[in-house]
Amino acid sequence: MSPPNQPKRNYDNRQREQQAARTRTAILHALAAQLVSNNSTDFSVAEAAKAAGVTTRTVFRHFPTREAMQEAMSEWVLGITGQVRIPVSPDEFGNTVISSYQMFEENADLMRALLLSDLGRGVRSRLAPQRRKGVSDALEQAVAKLPARNAIAVKALLGHLLTAEAWWHMRDAFGAEGDASAEAVAWAAELVMDALRSGNHPFQKKG
């Protein structure tokens, strides 16, 4: 084949790779939707194929076994939820809330699957210890003057505000969606930070 055809083949290969990636993501979305409905790790390959607009053969071409599908879903979810930032200082907390809630909103269906399915709970448990430690370390300076028990409680409160559970409760129970939810939580966190900086809080060390 003549050399001028080579660039076309490269272009075609990129097109195929992009289409394959889109198909793979569509299948994972379909599987995640089933996890929400079933609230378990069980799923139907045929239903996932139909929802993704592909054949079951295509599903198995991307994921040869059901175990491969489960592992792929776990890694996919980890990849997305791993984007949630952990603040490195009290001053970053508000911006971290905004960016995290934006990510939650952009992946609302996936986050719901993450919160309600057994597989999702397993994935979250793998990330939780690292996040808790990161938030705790970031807030150490802000709560340094509080009694130990109150410092732990304040860290827990602010850390909870950064979770998908807090975001989903505002969305599901109260209908707070989009920027309104993020802005309200960032505002509440800043009020707490201001109170800690000024000493205008009910916690007092007992001598």
Protein Blocks (a to p, Z undefined) as FASTA:
>chain_A
ZZklmmmmmmmmmmmmmmmmmmmmmmmmmmmmmmmmnopabdcfklmmmmnopafklmmm
mmmbfklmmmmmmmmmmmmmmmpccdfbfklmmmmmmmmmmmmmmmmmmmmmmmmpmklm
mmmmmmmmmmmmmmmmmmmmmmmmpcfklmmmmmmmmmmmmpmklmmmmmmmnopghjll
mmmmmmmmmmmmmmmmnopafbdcdZZ
